[in-house]
Amino acid sequence: MLPPVQEMDEAWRGATVWDGRQLGYVPHEPLRIAPDLPLFTKSEAPDPVTYQVLRWKLWSINLEHSDTIKRVSGSPAIVYMDDFATSILTARGENLVCGPTIQYFTGLADLIVKWTLEHRHPDPGIEDRDIFLQNDPYIGAAHQIDTSLYMPVFFEGALFCWLFNSAHQGDLGGSSPGSFCVGAKDIFDEPTPVPPIKLMRAGKLQSDVVEMFTRKSRTPQMVALQLRSQVAGLEAARSRILALLERYGPAIVNGAMERMISDCADAVARRLAALPDGIFDEVTYISGLTPTDSKAHRYRLAIRKQGGLLHCSNEGTDPQFGSANCTYSAWRSAILCATSSMLASDHMSCPAGVLRALRFEPVPGTLSCAAYPAAVTTIVSTTVSITLASQVLSRILLLGPAEIAETALAAGAASVASTWVLTGLDQHGRRVADVTGEGIAGGTGATRHRDGIDNGGAWFMPGNVSGDVEEWEQVLPMLYLYRREHRDSGGAGRMRGGNGVAAAITGHKTEDAEVVTVNVDTAVNATPGLAGGLPGHSGDLRYLGSAGIAEALAGGWAPADQVAVEARLGPADRLRPKSTCRMLPSDLMMFQVCGSGGFGDPLNRDPAAVAADVRAGSVSAEAAHNLYGVVIESDQADPEATRQRRAALREARLGAAEPPVSKGSSDAAAGAPRRQASDSLWIAGSGADALWVCGDCGHGLGPVTENYKLAAATLRSDPSAVQSGIYPDPARFCDDRFELRQALCPNCAAVLATEFCRTDEPVRFDLRLDEATLGKRP
């Protein structure tokens, strides 16, 4: 049996009760399991070939579980956009495999199963062929709409493993159709959370529990069908697990499961050993958390890497607010999701193995670790936490060898909540309420060695399906006027961020329909670039009511983009966050979702690549000239004109920038070994002699124990002046002022770091290295 993991140090836990009621649930280790619950504990090490066979058979069973749910489900969010996840866990709730659908469920399944082991036996008991249901965010859920069903699998009288799924339910009640309750003051305005309860007893579905659960919904038939699809998935996976145990024997299978966890833990430990210790953090701001909110709310994630452990804290995050919060389980899952994807993708992102490298230090009562009865249904803080985790980890990984650094990526699709719910009566008079898939169809972030992927989707949803236009038109009373790649929405950089999606809809065959937007103020940008790259576009929503759209369409008009719509129908108003607007055939909504961040200084991008982007329509000629400094002539980059243009832009940067606060050094340890820290930021030397240097010109920026930004020039820009269509003015809906802040080499004007931050924010010290660990590799 593998040793238990204390994910929260006792010194941090103290007297605080993390039991899933007032605060999130943190398991006791060892778990407090009733002694009369028989657990299978015997383990035999499989031979190497059998181990690989079993490893991939378990993954295949998990995939079949997923496929069964999709085949049975009638939910558009499940069938068209994979808004669910499946897992296999050990008898003690160690999460073995998860995915490949929504990866941020990786840190939820084990909490739910472990809570059940500690609190549901002997009363009402954990028995063979039982299925539990739960959607309590304080135990384990991003929000109540993500409902989990899970089953203990017994073999020869002992609990051998657990099978788990969690899926989007569509509507479970609450104050808003679709159950994204944008105006909720607390959880009592949202769907009632259900702690673990038996949906099936000894193989018999409990009709009273089903009716209790579906009665809350505006679309009860859809919820009932969805529950049955999840049951079908569990039953299919159970039969495959039992066949596996019969063929290979439970001790061998258990041995393979334990080795999968230990192999993953060893791989993560090796990769962390190749990285220097230090403190790394990221701060972002979000506005529009409620329909009337006009303040910017601060989120922070700090990771202290110390040897083979990553200590994670949200200290510095603002207090919980409105329905934008997430609980400990979702914050923890966001971090586990990013760490699994970046450090353990070749081990099936095995959450239990990755968890051994993580320690959590949350501050309760905050946006990312809410205390009961805070509301959570808009999942704003969940998406922000996922992005923060990926960006902080990316900074750490960029300091590693190539095979580790290549997994770091800028922010992209679904970095912020920018979705909406369409609710109303369809042509048959049936009530519908659902989201569409554009929110996950944005750009994938750029990396050190490749451009981001246009409309590549969210990195934490490897399948990345968003549904075809015709599929959504079939299930919701609407028509698409266009859905296309949004040019220039990917952040500029040496490697360009992937572009997002732009689309427009109108109501169709309905006399009763409206849209509830679940977005935040996307002008307060939260889609950062990496290593000096510019942020991606974070989305936008615009509305035209009684616009004469039906008459225009009847006349054969078919707009291609927002420009064509506004040329014909007039300017559209930006929707403030969390609005409600009518959506009949006379109305129109245009929306854009996240592009992705760029990587590195845009003036270092290959001019031929910029010209190719312009020819493909991914980048405008204006952006090529202003952001990349590339002059296009006859569809090609003009080398000499481009050289002159870039020289002028670098000179203009330094001319407008504030001088360094502290003095660097022109002597950057000539001849000393160098390692790349991000893109244009490098480290020269090792140990106590290590210095920050500009990789483009070699200019010294001070010791690595100090903040290199103080030895850099600081360029402050109005975001909307950089690109008005991509970075709207935050002043429209937010009282706080923001700027695009770039740290420049004071010698050559190379961009070392780019931040979208509040104007009154001090210079961030977000990269603090332990120089004693810098000599570990050349």
C-alpha positions in Angstrom: 0.0 0.0 0.0 1.3 3.4 -0.9 2.1 5.9 1.9 -0.6 8.6 2.5 -0.1 12.2 1.4 -0.6 15.1 3.7 -1.6 17.7 1.2 -2.0 20.4 3.8 0.7 20.6 6.5 -0.7 20.3 10.0 1.0 23.6 10.9 -1.1 25.3 8.2 -4.3 23.5 9.0 -4.1 24.3 12.7 -7.4 24.3 14.4 -9.3 25.2 11.2 -11.9 22.6 10.4 -11.7 21.6 6.7 -14.7 19.2 6.7 -16.6 20.2 3.5 -19.3 22.0 5.4 -18.2 25.6 6.4 -14.9 25.3 4.5 -13.7 22.9 1.8 -12.8 19.3 2.5 -9.2 18.3 3.2 -8.8 14.6 3.8 -7.3 13.2 6.9 -4.3 11.1 6.2 -4.5 8.3 7.0 -8.2 8.3 6.2 -10.6 7.7 9.0 -12.4 4.7 7.5 -14.6 2.5 9.6 -12.8 -0.8 10.3 -15.7 -2.9 9.2 -15.4 -1.7 5.6 -13.3 -4.4 3.8 -10.6 -2.9 1.6 -8.6 -5.0 -0.8 -4.9 -4.4 0.2 -3.0 -7.3 -1.3 -0.5 -6.2 -4.0 1.9 -8.1 -6.3 4.3 -6.5 -8.7 3.5 -7.3 -12.3 6.2 -8.2 -14.8 7.1 -5.3 -17.1 5.0 -6.5 -20.0 2.0 -7.2 -17.9 2.4 -3.8 -16.2 2.2 -2.0 -19.6 -0.8 -4.1 -20.7 -2.7 -3.3 -17.5 -1.7 0.3 -17.6 -3.2 0.8 -21.0 -6.2 -1.4 -20.3 -7.1 0.8 -17.4 -6.8 3.8 -19.6 -9.0 2.1 -22.2 -11.6 1.3 -19.6 -11.7 4.9 -18.7 -12.2 5.9 -22.3 -15.0 3.4 -22.8 -16.7 4.9 -19.7 -16.5 8.3 -21.4 -17.8 6.9 -24.7 -20.8 5.3 -23.1 -21.8 8.5 -21.4 -21.7 10.4 -24.8 -23.6 7.7 -26.6 -26.5 7.7 -24.0 -26.6 11.3 -23.1 -29.0 13.8 -24.7 -27.2 16.8 -23.3 -25.6 19.1 -26.0 -22.9 20.1 -23.6 -21.9 16.5 -23.2 -22.3 15.3 -26.7 -21.0 18.3 -28.6 -18.3 19.7 -26.2 -17.2 17.0 -23.8 -18.2 18.9 -20.7 -17.6 16.0 -18.3 -14.9 13.7 -17.0 -14.3 10.1 -15.9 -11.8 8.6 -13.5 -10.7 5.3 -11.9 -9.6 5.5 -8.3 -8.1 3.0 -5.9 -10.0 1.6 -2.9 -8.7 4.5 -0.8 -9.7 7.2 -3.3 -6.3 7.7 -5.0 -7.1 9.1 -8.5 -5.3 6.9 -11.0 -6.5 8.2 -14.4 -8.6 11.1 -15.4 -9.8 12.4 -18.8 -9.2 13.1 -21.6 -12.1 15.4 -21.4 -12.1 18.3 -18.8 -8.9 17.9 -16.9 -9.8 20.4 -14.1 -11.9 17.6 -12.6 -8.6 15.8 -11.8 -8.5 17.3 -8.3 -12.1 16.7 -7.4 -12.7 13.0 -7.8 -10.4 11.9 -5.0 -11.8 14.5 -2.5 -15.4 13.3 -3.2 -14.5 9.6 -2.8 -12.4 10.2 0.3 -15.1 12.3 1.9 -17.5 9.4 1.2 -15.1 6.9 2.8 -14.8 9.0 5.9 -18.5 10.0 6.3 -20.8 7.5 4.6 -19.9 4.2 6.3 -21.4 2.5 8.2 -24.4 4.9 7.8 -25.8 4.5 5.2 -23.0 2.2 4.2 -20.8 1.5 1.2 -21.8 -1.7 -0.6 -21.5 -3.5 -3.9 -23.5 -2.0 -6.8 -24.1 1.2 -4.9 -23.9 4.5 -6.8 -23.5 7.8 -5.0 -24.5 11.3 -6.3 -23.1 14.6 -5.1 -22.7 18.2 -6.4 -21.7 20.0 -3.2 -18.9 22.5 -4.1 -17.6 22.5 -0.5 -16.8 18.8 -0.8 -15.8 18.6 -4.5 -17.3 20.5 -7.4 -16.6 23.6 -9.5 -20.3 24.4 -9.3 -23.5 22.5 -8.6 -24.2 22.0 -12.3 -21.3 19.6 -12.4 -22.9 16.6 -10.8 -20.8 13.6 -9.8 -21.9 9.9 -9.8 -19.5 7.3 -8.5 -19.5 3.6 -7.7 -17.5 1.4 -5.4 -16.4 -1.8 -7.2 -16.2 -4.9 -4.9 -14.4 -8.1 -5.8 -14.6 -11.3 -3.7 -16.2 -9.3 -0.8 -13.7 -6.4 -0.6 -13.7 -2.9 -2.0 -11.2 -2.9 -4.8 -11.6 0.5 -6.6 -13.9 3.3 -7.4 -15.3 4.5 -10.7 -16.2 8.2 -11.0 -17.8 10.6 -13.4 -18.8 14.2 -13.2 -20.9 15.9 -15.9 -22.6 19.2 -16.7 -26.3 18.9 -16.1 -27.8 21.9 -18.0 -30.2 23.3 -15.4 -30.6 22.3 -11.8 -32.7 25.3 -10.6 -31.6 28.5 -8.9 -32.4 32.1 -9.8 -31.2 32.0 -13.4 -32.1 29.5 -16.2 -29.2 27.3 -16.9 -28.1 27.6 -13.3 -25.3 30.1 -13.8 -26.8 32.4 -11.2 -25.1 35.6 -12.0 -26.9 37.7 -9.4 -26.7 35.2 -6.5 -25.9 36.8 -3.2 -25.1 33.4 -1.6 -25.5 29.7 -2.3 -29.2 29.9 -1.3 -29.9 31.7 -4.6 -28.3 28.8 -6.4 -29.2 25.2 -7.0 -29.3 23.3 -3.7 -26.0 21.5 -3.2 -26.4 17.8 -2.6 -23.7 16.1 -0.4 -23.1 12.4 -1.2 -26.3 10.5 -1.3 -27.2 7.0 -2.7 -28.7 7.2 -6.2 -28.5 3.4 -6.5 -28.6 0.8 -3.8 -27.4 -2.7 -4.6 -28.0 -2.2 -8.3 -31.5 -0.6 -8.0 -32.0 3.0 -9.0 -33.7 5.0 -6.3 -36.7 6.6 -8.1 -37.4 8.9 -5.1 -33.8 10.3 -5.2 -34.0 10.8 -9.0 -37.3 12.7 -8.7 -35.9 14.8 -5.8 -33.0 15.8 -8.0 -34.8 16.4 -11.2 -37.7 18.3 -9.6 -35.5 21.3 -9.1 -34.8 21.6 -12.9 -36.5 23.7 -15.6 -35.5 20.8 -17.9 -36.2 17.7 -15.8 -36.3 15.2 -18.7 -32.9 16.3 -19.8 -31.4 15.9 -16.3 -33.1 12.5 -15.9 -31.5 11.3 -19.2 -28.2 12.7 -18.2 -28.2 10.8 -14.9 -29.0 7.6 -16.7 -26.1 8.2 -19.1 -23.7 8.6 -16.2 -25.1 5.4 -14.6 -24.6 3.6 -17.9 -21.0 4.7 -18.0 -20.3 3.4 -14.6 -22.0 0.1 -15.3 -20.0 -0.4 -18.5 -16.7 0.4 -16.8 -17.6 -1.9 -13.8 -18.1 -4.9 -16.1 -14.7 -4.2 -17.8 -12.9 -3.9 -14.4 -14.4 -7.1 -13.1 -13.3 -8.9 -16.3 -9.8 -7.5 -15.8 -9.7 -8.8 -12.2 -10.9 -12.2 -13.3 -8.2 -12.5 -16.0 -5.2 -11.2 -14.2 -6.1 -11.5 -10.5 -6.8 -8.5 -8.1 -3.3 -8.5 -6.5 -1.6 -8.1 -9.9 -4.0 -5.3 -11.0 -3.6 -3.6 -7.6 0.2 -3.8 -8.0 0.0 -2.2 -11.4 -2.2 0.6 -10.1 0.2 1.3 -7.2 3.1 1.3 -9.7 1.3 3.8 -12.0 1.1 6.2 -9.1 4.7 5.7 -7.9 6.1 5.9 -11.5 4.2 9.2 -12.0 5.5 10.5 -8.6 9.0 9.6 -9.5 8.8 11.3 -13.0 7.5 14.5 -11.4 10.3 14.4 -8.8 13.0 14.0 -11.5 11.6 16.9 -13.4 11.4 19.1 -10.4 15.0 18.2 -9.5 16.1 19.8 -12.8 14.5 23.2 -11.8 15.9 25.8 -9.4 14.2 26.6 -6.1 12.5 29.9 -5.6 9.2 31.7 -5.2 7.1 32.4 -8.3 3.8 34.2 -8.4 1.2 35.7 -10.7 -1.4 38.4 -10.0 -4.5 39.1 -12.1 -7.5 41.3 -11.8 -11.1 40.6 -12.7 -14.1 43.0 -12.8 -17.7 42.5 -13.5 -18.2 39.8 -10.9 -21.9 40.7 -10.5 -24.3 42.6 -12.7 -23.5 45.9 -11.0 -19.8 45.3 -10.0 -17.4 48.0 -11.3 -14.4 47.2 -9.1 -11.3 45.2 -10.0 -10.8 42.2 -7.8 -7.3 40.8 -7.1 -6.3 37.2 -7.5 -2.9 35.9 -6.6 -1.2 32.5 -6.8 2.3 32.0 -5.3 4.2 28.7 -5.7 7.3 28.1 -3.5 9.4 25.4 -5.1 11.5 23.8 -2.5 13.3 20.6 -3.6 10.7 18.2 -4.8 7.7 20.0 -3.4 5.5 22.9 -4.7 3.9 24.8 -1.9 0.8 26.7 -3.3 -0.8 29.7 -1.7 -3.6 32.1 -2.7 -2.5 34.7 -0.1 -3.2 38.2 -1.5 -6.4 37.2 -3.2 -9.4 39.5 -2.4 -12.3 38.4 -0.2 -15.2 36.3 -1.6 -17.7 38.3 -3.6 -21.1 37.6 -5.3 -21.3 34.3 -7.2 -17.8 34.5 -8.7 -16.1 32.4 -6.0 -14.7 28.9 -6.0 -14.1 26.6 -3.0 -10.9 24.9 -1.9 -11.7 21.9 -4.1 -11.9 23.8 -7.3 -8.7 25.9 -6.5 -6.8 22.7 -5.6 -8.1 21.0 -8.7 -7.0 23.9 -10.9 -3.4 23.6 -9.6 -3.4 19.8 -9.9 -4.8 20.0 -13.4 -2.0 22.3 -14.6 0.7 20.4 -12.8 -0.5 17.1 -14.2 -0.7 18.4 -17.7 2.7 20.1 -17.7 4.7 17.6 -15.6 3.0 14.3 -16.1 1.3 14.2 -19.5 3.3 11.0 -20.4 1.9 9.3 -17.3 -1.7 9.8 -18.2 -1.7 12.9 -16.0 -2.0 10.6 -13.0 -3.4 12.9 -10.3 -2.4 10.7 -7.3 1.2 10.6 -8.4 1.3 14.4 -9.1 -0.4 15.1 -5.7 2.7 13.8 -3.9 4.6 16.9 -5.1 2.0 19.4 -4.0 1.2 21.1 -0.7 -1.6 23.6 -0.3 -1.8 26.7 1.9 -5.1 28.4 1.1 -6.5 31.5 2.8 -10.2 30.9 3.6 -12.9 33.4 2.8 -11.3 34.5 -0.4 -12.4 34.4 -4.0 -10.4 31.3 -4.7 -11.1 29.5 -1.3 -14.6 30.6 -0.3 -16.3 29.9 3.0 -20.0 28.8 3.2 -22.5 30.0 2.2 -20.6 31.8 -0.7 -22.1 31.4 -4.1 -20.1 29.7 -6.9 -22.1 28.9 -10.0 -20.5 31.3 -12.4 -17.2 29.5 -12.0 -15.3 32.7 -12.6 -12.7 31.9 -9.9 -12.3 28.4 -11.2 -11.3 29.6 -14.6 -9.0 32.3 -13.2 -7.3 29.7 -10.9 -6.6 27.4 -13.8 -5.0 30.2 -15.8 -3.0 31.4 -12.8 -1.7 27.9 -12.1 -0.6 27.4 -15.7 1.1 30.7 -15.9 3.0 30.4 -12.6 4.1 26.8 -13.5 5.2 28.0 -16.9 7.6 30.5 -15.3 9.1 27.7 -13.3 9.3 25.3 -16.2 11.0 27.8 -18.5 14.0 27.6 -16.2 14.4 23.9 -17.0 16.0 21.9 -19.8 14.4 21.9 -23.2 12.2 18.9 -22.7 10.7 20.5 -19.6 10.6 24.1 -20.8 8.7 23.2 -24.0 5.6 22.5 -22.0 5.3 26.1 -20.8 2.6 28.0 -22.7 0.9 31.4 -22.6 -2.8 31.7 -21.5 -5.5 30.9 -24.0 -9.0 29.7 -24.5 -11.3 29.9 -21.5 -8.8 31.9 -19.5 -11.8 34.0 -18.3 -15.5 33.4 -18.3 -16.9 34.7 -21.5 -19.9 32.5 -22.2 -23.6 32.9 -22.1 -26.8 30.8 -21.6 -29.7 30.9 -24.1 -33.0 30.1 -22.5 -36.5 30.1 -23.8 -39.1 28.1 -25.7 -38.2 26.3 -28.9 -40.5 25.9 -31.9 -42.2 22.9 -30.1 -42.9 24.9 -27.0 -40.3 23.1 -25.0 -38.2 24.9 -22.4 -34.5 24.9 -23.2 -31.5 26.3 -21.3 -27.9 25.7 -22.3 -24.5 27.1 -23.2 -22.8 26.7 -26.5 -19.2 25.6 -27.1 -17.5 28.8 -28.3 -16.1 29.4 -24.8 -13.7 26.6 -25.2 -12.9 27.2 -28.9 -10.5 30.1 -28.5 -6.8 30.1 -29.2 -4.2 27.9 -27.6 -1.3 29.8 -26.2 2.2 30.2 -27.8 5.2 28.4 -26.5 9.0 28.9 -26.8 9.2 26.9 -30.0 5.8 27.2 -31.7 3.0 29.5 -32.4 -0.3 29.1 -30.6 -3.0 27.3 -32.4 -5.8 29.3 -34.0 -9.1 28.1 -32.4 -7.1 25.3 -30.9 -9.2 25.3 -27.7 -8.5 25.1 -24.0 -5.3 23.2 -23.0 -7.2 21.6 -20.1 -9.7 19.9 -22.5 -7.5 17.7 -24.7 -10.4 16.6 -26.9 -11.3 20.3 -27.6 -14.6 19.9 -29.3 -17.0 22.8 -29.4 -19.8 21.6 -31.6 -20.8 22.6 -35.1 -23.0 25.5 -35.9 -25.7 23.2 -37.2 -25.6 21.1 -34.0 -26.3 24.1 -31.8 -29.0 25.5 -34.1 -30.7 22.1 -33.8 -31.0 22.2 -30.0 -31.4 25.9 -29.3 -33.8 28.4 -30.9 -31.2 30.5 -32.7 -29.4 31.0 -36.0 -25.7 31.8 -36.5 -25.0 34.7 -38.8 -21.3 33.9 -38.9 -18.7 32.0 -36.8 -15.1 32.6 -37.8 -11.5 33.0 -36.7 -11.1 36.4 -35.1 -8.1 38.1 -36.8 -5.5 39.7 -34.5 -7.0 38.2 -31.3 -3.9 36.2 -30.6 -1.3 38.1 -28.7 1.8 39.3 -30.6 5.1 37.8 -29.8 8.2 36.1 -31.2 5.8 33.2 -31.3 2.2 34.4 -32.1 -0.7 33.5 -29.8 -3.5 31.5 -31.5 -6.6 33.5 -32.6 -10.0 33.0 -30.9 -13.5 32.9 -32.3 -15.9 35.6 -33.4 -19.6 34.8 -34.0 -23.1 36.3 -34.1 -26.5 34.8 -33.4 -30.1 35.8 -33.7 -33.3 34.2 -32.3 -35.1 31.7 -34.5 -38.6 30.1 -34.4 -39.2 31.4 -30.9 -41.4 34.0 -29.3 -39.9 33.6 -25.8 -36.1 33.6 -25.5 -33.3 35.5 -23.8 -29.6 35.4 -23.3 -28.0 35.6 -19.8 -24.3 36.4 -20.2 -21.9 34.8 -17.7 -18.9 36.9 -18.8 -16.7 39.1 -16.7 -15.4 42.5 -17.9 -13.1 41.2 -20.6 -11.5 44.6 -21.0 -9.7 44.0 -17.7 -7.5 41.5 -19.6 -6.8 38.2 -18.0 -5.3 36.3 -21.0 -1.6 37.1 -20.4 1.3 36.5 -22.8 4.5 34.8 -21.6 8.1 35.8 -21.6 7.3 39.3 -22.9 4.6 38.3 -25.3 1.5 40.5 -25.5 -1.8 39.4 -24.0 -4.5 37.8 -26.1 -7.9 39.2 -26.7 -10.1 38.2 -23.8 -13.5 38.4 -25.5 -16.4 40.8 -26.0 -20.2 40.7 -26.3 -22.3 43.3 -28.2 -26.1 43.5 -28.7 -28.5 45.0 -31.1 -32.2 44.8 -30.2 -35.1 45.2 -32.7 -32.4 45.6 -35.3 -34.4 44.6 -38.4 -32.2 41.5 -38.7 -35.1 39.2 -39.8 -35.9 41.5 -42.8 -32.3 41.8 -43.8 -31.9 38.0 -43.8 -35.1 37.6 -45.7 -33.6 39.8 -48.4 -30.6 37.5 -48.8 -28.1 39.4 -46.7 -25.4 37.3 -45.0 -22.9 39.2 -43.0 -19.3 37.9 -42.7 -18.2 39.8 -39.6 -18.9 42.6 -37.1 -17.9 45.2 -39.6 -20.5 44.0 -42.1 -23.2 43.9 -39.4 -22.6 47.4 -38.1 -22.3 48.8 -41.6 -25.9 47.5 -42.3 -27.6 47.8 -38.9 -25.6 50.4 -37.0 -23.2 50.2 -34.0 -23.8 47.6 -31.4 -23.6 48.3 -27.6 -21.0 46.5 -25.5 -22.9 44.3 -23.0 -21.9 44.9 -19.5 -20.9 41.7 -17.6 -23.7 39.4 -16.5 -26.5 41.1 -18.6 -29.9 39.7 -19.6 -31.2 40.6 -23.0 -34.0 39.4 -25.3 -33.1 37.1 -28.2 -36.0 37.0 -30.7 -35.7 36.9 -34.5 -35.5 40.7 -34.4 -32.5 40.7 -32.1 -28.8 40.0 -32.5 -25.8 39.4 -30.3 -22.2 39.4 -31.5 -19.6 37.8 -29.3 -15.9 37.0 -29.3 -14.0 34.6 -27.0 -10.4 34.4 -25.8 -7.5 34.5 -28.2 -4.3 33.5 -26.5 -1.1 35.1 -25.3 2.1 35.5 -27.4 5.5 34.4 -26.4 8.6 36.7 -26.4 9.2 40.1 -28.0 7.1 40.7 -31.1 10.0 42.5 -32.7 12.0 39.3 -32.7 9.5 37.4 -34.8 10.6 36.1 -38.2 9.3 38.7 -40.7 8.5 35.9 -43.2 6.2 34.3 -40.6 4.4 37.6 -40.1 4.0 38.0 -43.8 2.6 34.5 -44.0 0.1 35.3 -41.2 -1.0 38.4 -43.1 -1.5 36.4 -46.3 -3.6 33.8 -44.3 -5.7 36.5 -42.8 -4.7 35.7 -39.2 -2.9 39.0 -38.7 -3.8 42.4 -40.2 -1.3 44.5 -42.2 -1.8 47.2 -39.5 -0.8 44.8 -36.7 2.2 43.6 -38.8 3.4 47.2 -39.1 2.6 48.5 -35.6 3.2 45.4 -33.3 5.7 43.3 -35.3 7.5 46.1 -37.1 7.2 44.3 -40.4 6.7 46.2 -43.7 4.7 44.2 -46.2 5.2 44.8 -49.9 3.5 42.6 -52.5 2.5 40.1 -49.8 6.1 39.7 -48.7 8.2 41.2 -45.9 10.5 44.0 -47.1 13.8 43.2 -45.3 15.4 46.7 -45.3 12.2 48.5 -44.6 11.4 46.1 -41.8 14.9 46.5 -40.3 14.4 50.3 -40.3 10.9 50.1 -38.9 12.0 47.8 -36.0 14.9 50.1 -35.2 12.5 53.0 -35.0 10.1 51.1 -32.7 12.9 50.1 -30.4 14.1 53.7 -30.2 10.6 54.8 -29.5 10.2 52.3 -26.7 13.2 53.6 -24.9 12.3 57.2 -25.6 8.9 56.7 -23.9 10.1 54.4 -21.1 10.9 55.3 -17.5 14.6 54.7 -16.7 15.7 51.8 -14.4 15.2 52.3 -10.6 18.5 50.4 -9.9 21.7 50.2 -11.9 22.4 47.0 -13.7 25.8 46.1 -15.1 27.2 46.4 -18.6 29.6 43.5 -17.6 27.3 40.5 -17.7 29.9 37.9 -16.6 31.5 37.4 -20.0 32.3 33.8 -20.7 30.2 32.5 -17.8 27.7 29.7 -18.6 24.3 30.9 -19.6 20.8 29.5 -19.3 17.5 30.8 -20.7 15.1 32.0 -18.0 12.2 33.0 -20.3 12.9 34.4 -23.8 15.0 37.5 -23.9 15.7 37.1 -20.1 18.7 34.9 -19.3 20.9 33.9 -16.4 24.7 34.2 -16.6 26.9 32.3 -14.1 25.8 30.0 -11.3 25.4 30.0 -7.6 26.1 33.2 -5.8 27.7 34.8 -8.9 24.5 34.3 -11.1 23.2 37.5 -12.8 20.1 38.4 -14.8 21.1 39.4 -18.3 19.4 40.4 -21.5 19.8 37.5 -23.9 19.6 39.8 -26.9 22.5 42.1 -26.1 24.1 40.7 -22.9 23.4 43.7 -20.7 23.5 42.9 -17.0 20.3 43.3 -14.9 21.6 42.6 -11.4 21.9 39.5 -9.2 19.3 36.7 -9.5 18.4 37.2 -5.9 17.0 40.7 -6.8 14.2 41.9 -9.0 15.5 42.3 -12.5 12.6 44.6 -13.3 14.2 47.3 -11.2 17.2 47.3 -13.4 15.0 47.4 -16.5 13.3 50.4 -18.2 9.6 50.5 -17.7 7.2 51.3 -20.6 3.6 52.1 -19.6 0.9 52.1 -22.3 -2.8 52.6 -22.5 -4.0 49.2 -23.6 -6.6 50.5 -26.0 -3.9 52.7 -27.7 -1.9 49.5 -28.4 -4.8 47.9 -30.3 -8.2 49.4 -29.6 -10.3 46.5 -31.0 -8.3 43.8 -29.1 -7.9 45.7 -25.8 -11.1 47.7 -25.2 -10.9 50.5 -22.7 -11.6 49.1 -19.2 -13.1 52.5 -18.1 -16.4 51.5 -19.8 -17.4 49.3 -17.0 -14.6 49.4 -14.4 -13.7 52.2 -12.0 -10.0 51.1 -11.6 -7.4 52.2 -14.2 -5.2 49.7 -16.0 -2.1 49.8 -18.1 0.0 47.5 -20.2 3.4 47.5 -18.5 6.5 46.2 -20.2 10.0 45.7 -18.7 12.6 46.6 -21.3 16.3 46.0 -21.5 17.6 49.6 -21.1 20.4 48.9 -23.6 18.6 47.3 -26.6 14.8 47.7 -25.7 14.1 44.0 -25.8 10.9 43.2 -24.0 11.7 41.1 -20.9 8.2 40.8 -19.4 4.7 42.2 -20.1 2.0 42.7 -17.6 -1.6 43.9 -17.8 -2.0 45.6 -14.4 -3.5 48.3 -12.3 -1.8 51.6 -12.7 -1.2 52.0 -9.0 0.3 48.5 -8.6 4.0 48.5 -7.6 6.6 46.7 -9.6 6.0 42.9 -9.2 8.8 40.8 -7.7 7.4 37.6 -9.2 10.6 35.6 -9.9 12.7 35.0 -6.8 15.4 32.4 -7.3 17.5 30.6 -4.8 20.9 31.0 -6.3 22.2 28.0 -4.4 20.2 25.7 -6.7 21.3 27.4 -10.0 24.4 25.2 -10.4 22.4 22.0 -10.9 22.7 22.0 -14.7 24.8 23.8 -17.3 
